Amino acid sequence: MSDVRLTTGQALVRWLSAQYSSRDGVRRRAVPAVWGIFGHGNVLGLGQALAQEGEDLPLYAPKHEQSMVHSALGFAKAARRLQLHACTASIGPGATNLLTGAATATVNRLPVLLLPADTFASRRSGVVLQELEDPAGGDLTVNDAFRPLSRHFDRVARPEQLLTALPRALRVLLDPAETGAVTVALHQDVLGEAFAWPSTFFAPRTWVVSRRPPAEEELSEVRSLLRAARRPLVIAGGGVRYSEAEAALASFSRAHGIPVAETSAGKGVMAPDPLNLGGIGVNGTGAARQVAAQADLVVCVGTRLTDFTTGSLSLFADPSVRFIGINVCAADAMKLGATPLVADARLALEALSAGVARAASRADVVAAQAAWSVDVASRPAGFSRRAVYETVNADASAGDWVVAAAGWSPGDLLKLWKVPVGGHAHLEFGFSCMGHELPSALGIRLHEGPDGEVFVIVGDGSLLMAPGELLTAVQEGLKVTLVVVDNAGFGSIDALARDTTGVSLGNRFVGRDGALLAVDYAALAASLGCRGVRAGDERSLAAALREARAGDVTTVIHCPVADGDIPASGAFWDLGVPEVATDGGATRRIARALAARGAAGQRRFA
């Protein structure tokens, strides 16, 4: 066996460049790129390594460490978790800026490899710049904050530790039941240390992402529940997309005559169909809420079942309702006391569709759909955020993506957006992370290439958390179309506060004198090298969208909007409404009464 003398940083880059993933016989690079911002902790050991060894591992340069993780997550979502990006940052604040992205990744079950620099393993320099001193532990650094946010954490204190650290990391990242953020902290002095590596360590390796087949014992029990059900419902989550189970879901739904409702992560996995109820839960459609309330069996496919999906556990009103959990993660499969089917979503749905005759249409589903159609039929006049959504939706076609993450937009789009056949959606509502929208769209564009549009629908407050990534879009040649819904503040939280307590503080963009602070987002875009346009009505927005699609640069369309009603789902969301207050009056009393009524409908499932 021959040896290769490389530094730890050089060995890391060379190893990552030789890793592949494979599913269903299709092989692809497992880690095709790195995002990085360099400081003294990583610029020498890893920056030099990328320059020397990174011919097949290109570096992309974001403007904030948190944003780079969001870009990696957009890429992973588009890649159906079969590929991922690595992210590197320097010691101290560079590393801690990754933490929000790490939490977003783990909550959403999306893979990203985080490579923060760390202190000196040798400690020969004493306390180093940006080191956190803790009297309770001499080996504790800020990177220990990643432990609860990561699905796997390791720290490399000797070069040869890479031999086990990297394979362990990639195993977790490519395991659909365990994936999330994986952190490998790298002592900055160790990054530059040389070691005689066995050449076999750098041989190309293919990691097979296998599909777990359903166990016959679990299939038998699930089939019995399906046969006995009279009003079943499917809740389809992001796991359907990651398993490439869209066609299997449609076949299962039609074979059994079961309507399908989608979570935020699962938006777009069900093809347009009379049995497609749209989004479910707090941000869902009234049709999905009505069918869920009457369901005697709920088949949960690839979903974590958060409070926004379950209406804070109040959505399922049938006293004898049962649940089936289809999930690669056993913990998720058993939520709500479900009968578990721990398996790949596509294989499970295909097994449950075999030999089943098409069921008759459901009168309750038809009635619920008709009632919801009435709710959405009327729209107030004026240029509201709903008018913005519908105008953009009219421009969307096969191959296009819509991206939203925080504030009103992801919930509104779950309810109203019609994903075109061949289209996709990325609604990050697992962590509801402001500032996620634009960077994640850049990651999606990296995966998808130049074809199709990537629409980013973002509130003004959320855009202001990561505007520098407009420059990244220009620098890296990544074209996206941002539609900025400008309501001069954090509008959704402002409305929640006012509608619940009668007061709102700190949620509007106003000066100390109370005057509105107007921001020209089109000018902001132009100053960063993008194309900026202002649209004040539906006609000008439609024209700007056409021009953006025909162009080859990132376009920001600034849409100042008036408040406009979005039809409510009618689902309950549990909130901490103040029991006593000196202000708020009738508004708060009504909110308390509604909260108490909703809480009375909450159920415990064991």
N, C-alpha and C positions, 0 to 999 in steps of 0.2 A: 504494500500500500504506500503510495507516494504522499508526501505532505506539501501543503501550499502555505507559505508564510504571508499572512495578511494581518492587518489590524482587526480589532473587533468590529469596528464600523464597516470596514471593507468586506469582511466575511458576512456580515448581516445583509448588506446590499446584494452581494453575489448570491447568497442563499435565496433571498426573496425572489430574485430574478429567475430562479430555476424551479419555482413551484407552480403547479397546475392543478385545476380541479376538473372533475369529469362527472357528468350525470347523463344517464340515458345514452352513453357512448359519445357524447359531445365533450371535447377537451378544450380548455381555455386557460389563459393565464390566471392564476389565483389572485395575485397582487400586481396589477399592471402599472401602478403609478404611486407616487408619494406626494403628499402635500406638506409644505414645510415653511416655517419662519425660523430664521437662524439667529442665535445669540452666542455668547461665548461658550455656553455649555454644550452646544452641538455643532457649531460651524466648523470646527477643526476636525473632530473625530468622525462626524457623519456627513458634514458638507463636503469635505475632501473625498470621502468614500463614494458619495453619489457622483461626484465629478469624475472619479477614476473608474468606478465599477458600474455606473448606472446607465449604460447605453440602452439597456432594455427596461429601465425603470425611470421614466421621465419624472421630473420634479415640476409641480405646479405651485405657484406662489400666491397665496391669499393675502389679505390685508389684516386679518385677525385670527388668532389661534382657534377661537370658538368656531368661526366661520369655516375653517378648513375641515373640521369634523362634520359639520352639516353638509358640506360638499361631498365628502366621502359617503355620507348616508344616502344622499340622493343617488349617487352612483350605485350603491349596494341595492337600493330599492329597484332601480331600473334593471339591474343584473339579476334580480330574483335571488339575491344572497349567494350566488354562485361565484361572485368575484367581489373583491373589496379593495379599499385603498389603505395605505399607511399614512400616519400623520406624525410629524416630528416637531417638537418645540424645545426651547431652551429651558434651563433650570429656573425655578422660582415662578414669577408671574407668567412667563411663557407657558410653563407646565400647567399652572392652575387655571389658566384661561381655557384649557381643554376640558375642564371638569363638566361644564354644562353640556357640552357635546357628548361626553361619555355617558352621562345620564340619559340623554335623548336616545342614544344608540341602544343602551341596555333596555330601557323601557319599551322601545319599539322593536326589540329583537332584530336589530340590524347590525351586521358585522363591521367593525373598524379596528385597525391595529394602531394603538397609540404608543409612541416612542418618545416619552419625555426625558430630557437630560436630568441628571441627578448630581449629588455632591461628589466629592472625591472618596473613592473606596479606601484609598491609602491613608486618608486624613493627614497627610504630610504637610498640608498647607494650613492646618488649623481650620477655623471657621471660614468658609469661602463665601464669596459674593453671592447674595440671594439665598443663603442657607437659612433654614428655620432651626433655631436652637430650642430644644425641649429638655427641661431638667429631668423629666421622667424617663427619657429614652435617648441614648446617644446615637442610635441608628435610625431614629425617626426623621423623615423629611416630608416636605409638602406632598411628595408623590404618594405617600401613604393615604392621602385623601381619595385616591383612585380606588382603593380596595372595595368599599361598599358600592361603587358605581360600575365596577367591572365584573364581567363574568369570569375572568381569570386575571390574576395579577402576578407578576414576577419582577425581580430586580436582579440585574446582571452585575455581580461584583467581581467576577473573574472572567477572562475571555472564554475559557472552555465551557462556561455555563451556557453559552449560546447553543451548544450541541444538543442540549435537552430543552432549553427555554423556547426556542423558535418552533420546533415540532409540536410542543404542547400548546403553544399559542394558536397555531394554525388549525390544530385539531378542533379546538373549541370554536374558532371563528367559522369553520365550515360544517359544524354540526348543527343542523336545523333545530334541534331540541335545546341547545345550550347557547347559541350565538348571541352576541351583543358586543359591547366594548371589551377589548382585551388590551391590557396595559403591560408593557415591558419597559420598566425604568432602566436607564442606562447611565451608570456612573461616568462622568465626563472624562476622567483619567483613563478608565478602562476602555473607552471607545478608541483611544489612540494606542493602546497596547497591542503588540504583535504576538502571534501564536502560530504554531505549526499545525494547521488544520488538515485532517485527513481529506484527500481529494474527493473521496466518495460523498462527503457531506454536501458537495456542490453539484452532484449528479442530478439531472432533472427528475423530479418526483411528481407523480400524479395522485392527488387525493380524491378518492371516489366518494361522491356524495350520494349515498345509497338511499333508495326509497324503502322505508320500513313497511312491510306488508301487514295487513290486519290479521290478528289472531282469530282462528275459527271460533274459539269459545266466545270472544267478544262480539264477533259478527253475528253469531246465533242469537245472543241476547238483544242486540240492537235491531235485528230483523223482527223479533217478536214485538218490540215496542212500536216499530213502524207499522206492522200489520194491525195492531190494536188501536192506533191513533185515528181520530176522526178529524181533528183540526190541527195538523202539524205545521210547523214553521221552521225554515232554515235561517240561521244567522251566519252569514259568510264574512270571514275576516281576512286579514292580510295573508294568512297561511294558504289560502286558496291561490293567491297570486304566486307565492314563493314555490308552491308545488306545481305550478303550471296546470292547475286543475280547473280552469274556467270551462272548458268543454265538458268535463266530467260533471261539474256542478249543474250546468244547463241540462244535461241528459238525465241526471238524477232528479232534478226538479220536475221535468216534464214526465218522466216515467212514473213518478209517484203523485204528480199533481200537487206538489208542495210549493207554496210561495217562498220567495227568497228576499231577505232584507240584508243590507250591507252595512258593515261598520265603516268608520273613517278609513282605516287601513285597507279595508276590502273594497272601497269604492271603485266600481268599474269591473269587478270580477264576474258579475252576472250580466249576460247579454240582454239587450232590450227585448222584453218579453212581457206578455200579460201577467205572468207570475212574478215579475220583478217589482217589488214594493218600494224600491229605493232605499234610502238610509233609514237606520233604526235608532231609537233612543231619544235622548234630549234634543239632539239636532236632526232627528229623523223626520220622516213623513207621518202625517196623520194616519195614512193607510197602514203603515207598518205598526204603529202603536195600537190601532184598533185590532188588527189580526193577532198581535202578540198578547193582548189582553184576553183573547178568547182561546188561545192555543192550549191544547192539552199535551202537546209534545213539542219541544224546541230542540232542533238539531244544530248544535254549535260547531261550526267548522273553521278551525284555524283562527280562533279569536281568544283574547285574554279576558273578555267580559268585564270591562271597566264600568264605572257608574254612569258614564254618558251612554253606554250601550244598553244597560239594564234599567235605566231610569232610576238609579240609586236603589235597585232591587225592588222596584214597585211596578215594573212593566207587566209582569206575568200574573194575571189575576185569577186564573182558573185554580180552584183549590186542590185539584189533583194533578196539576201540571208536572210532567216529567221532562228530564233533560238527557240528551245524548251529547257527549263531548268527543269530537273527532279532532285529534291534535297529535303532533309528534312529541309534544311535551306532556308527560303524564300529569304534572301538576295542573296544567291548564285544562287537560281533558277531564279532570275530576271536579272542576269548579261547579258550584250550585248543586252539589250532590249528584252530579251527572253519572250516567252509565258510560264508562269510558271506552273509546275505541282508539287506542294509542297506535297511530299509523300515519303514513303519508296520506295527505288529503286526497290526492288523485286516485291512489290505489283503493282507498276506503270507499270513495264515492262510486268508483267503477264496480266494486264488488257488491255494493248495495243496490246498484241499478240493474244488475244482471237478472234476466228472467222476469222482470216486473212489467205488467201491462199498464198502459196509460190510464190514469184515473180520470174520473169525470171532473169537470170544472167546479170550482168552489164558489158557491153563491156569496159566502161571507167575504171572499177576496174581491169579487166583482163589486160588491156594495162598498167596501172600504176604498177601493180605487176610485169609484165614482164620487164618493164624498170628498176625497182629497182633491180630485180634479176641480170640484166646485171651489174649494178653498184657495187654490192657486190661480183660478181663472181671472180674478180681478187684481189689478195692480194700480196703486195710486199714481197720479200723473206726476211728472217732474223727473229730474235726473237723479234717481236714487241708486243705492248700491245694488238693488235688485235689477234695475235697468242695466247697470254695468255688467252684471253676471250674464244676463240673457243676451246682451249684445255680443259679448265674447263667446258665449256658447254657440251662438249662431254662426260664428266664424270657424269653430273647431271642426276638424275632420279626422279621418283615419291617420294614425301615426302621431297625432298631437298629444301633448301632456298638459294637464292643468295642475298647478302647485299652489298650495296654501297651507298655513300652519297655525296661526294664532289670531285671536280676536274673533270678529264676526265671520270672516271669510270661510274657514274650513267647515263650520257648522252650516252656514248658508249653502255652500256648494254641495255638502252631503245631502241636503234636502232638495236642492233645485237643479243642480248640474246634471245634464244628460250626457253621459260619456258616449261619444260616437262609436260605432262599430270599428274596432281596430285602434281605438284611442285608449288613453291611460290617465290615471289620477294619482297624485301623491298628496294626501291630506294628512299632515303630521299632527295628530291630535292625541297621541299617546302621552306626550310630554307637553304639548301645546306650547312650543318654544318660540318666543318672539325672536326675530332675526334669522330664523331657519330658512325662510322662503327663497330668497335670492341665491344664497350659497348652494342649497340643495339642488336648485334648478341648474346650476353650473355643472354639478356632478351628473345630473341626468343627461345634460347635453353631451358631456364627455362620453357617456356610454352609448348614446343613441346616434352620435354622429350628426351630420348636417341636415338630415331629412326631418321633416315635420317641425311643428312649432312647439315651443315650451312656453306656455302662458303662466306667468307668475301673478297671482292676484293677491295683493298685499296691502294692508292698511298702512297709513302714513306713520303711525307710531312704531309699527314693527320694522318698516324700512329704515327708519332712522337709527335702528340698532345695528345695522350692518351695511350702510351705504357705500363703504369703501370697496365692497365686492363688485360694484359697477366698474371700477378700474380693473379688477381682476378679469372681468368678462372681456374687456377690451384687450388687456395684456395677453390673455390666453386665446383670444379669438373664439370665444364661446358665446354664441348669439342666443339671447332669450328675449322675451317680450314681457315687460313689467307693466301691469295695470295697477296704478296706485289709487286706492279708494281713500280719498282725503276727506276726513270729517273733523280735522283740526284737533286731534287728540287720541286718547285711548278710548274710542267710542263705545266698544262693547262693555267694558268695565264701568264706564261712566253711566251707561244706561242701566246696567245691573244695579249699581249703587242707588241711582235715583229712583228706579222702579221698586226697590226693596226697602230702602230706608228713608227715601225722600231727600237725601243729601249726597253730594259727591265732592271729594276733595282730591286735587292733584291729578285729575284725569283729562283736563283740557289744556291746550297749548295757548295759554294767555300770560301776559306779563303781570307784574305786580299791580299795575294800574287797572287790570281787568280787560285790557284790549287784546283782541285776537292776534296771535302771531302767525301771519300768513307766510307759508313756505312755498317757493317756486320749485317744485320737484323736476319740472322740465329743464330749468336752468341748472339745477344740481346735476342732472344727468349729462347735460352738454359740457359742464365744467370737467367732468371725468371722462370725456371722450365718447360718450354714448349719444344717441339721438333722443332729444326730448321734445315731447308734443303735449299740448294741453287740449283736453276734450271736455267741452261743457254740455254736450248732449249726445244722444244715441247716434245721430248721423255722423257727427265729427269723430266719435269713437270708432264707429264702423270703418270710416275712411282711414283712420290712423292704423287700425288693425290690418287693413289690406296693404298699406304701405310698409308696415313692419314685416309682414310675411314676404313681401317682394324684396325687401332689403337684405343686407348681409351684416348688419351691426345690431347690437343690443339697443332696443328702443324702450324708453320709459314714457308711458302715457299717463299724464296727470289728470285725474278725474275728481274735481271737487264735487261732492254729492250732498244732496239733502237727505234728511232722514226719511226712510220709507219702510213700510211694514213688510215683514217676511212672515208668511203663515206659520203659526206655531204647531209643533208636533202634539202638544198636549201632554207630553211626558213630564214626570216630576224630576227635579234635580235637588238633592239635599244640600242646603246651604246653612251657614251659621247666622241666621237672622237675629239681631240683638233682641233680648227679652225686654230690656228697658232702655229708654233714651229720652233726652230732653227735647229732641226735635224729630221730625219725620211724620208725626201725627198719624192721620188715617192711612197714609201709604204704608208705614211700617206695620200698623195693626193688621191691615189686609194681608201683607206679606207673611206675617206670623201665622195668620189663620190658614193661608194656603200651604205654608210649610207644615203645619200640624196636620192638615188633611192629607198631604202627600206622605208624610211620615207614617200615618196610620195605615197606608197601603203597602208599606215596605214589608217584605217577608224574609224569613231566614230559611235557607235551603241547606240541608245537611246530607 
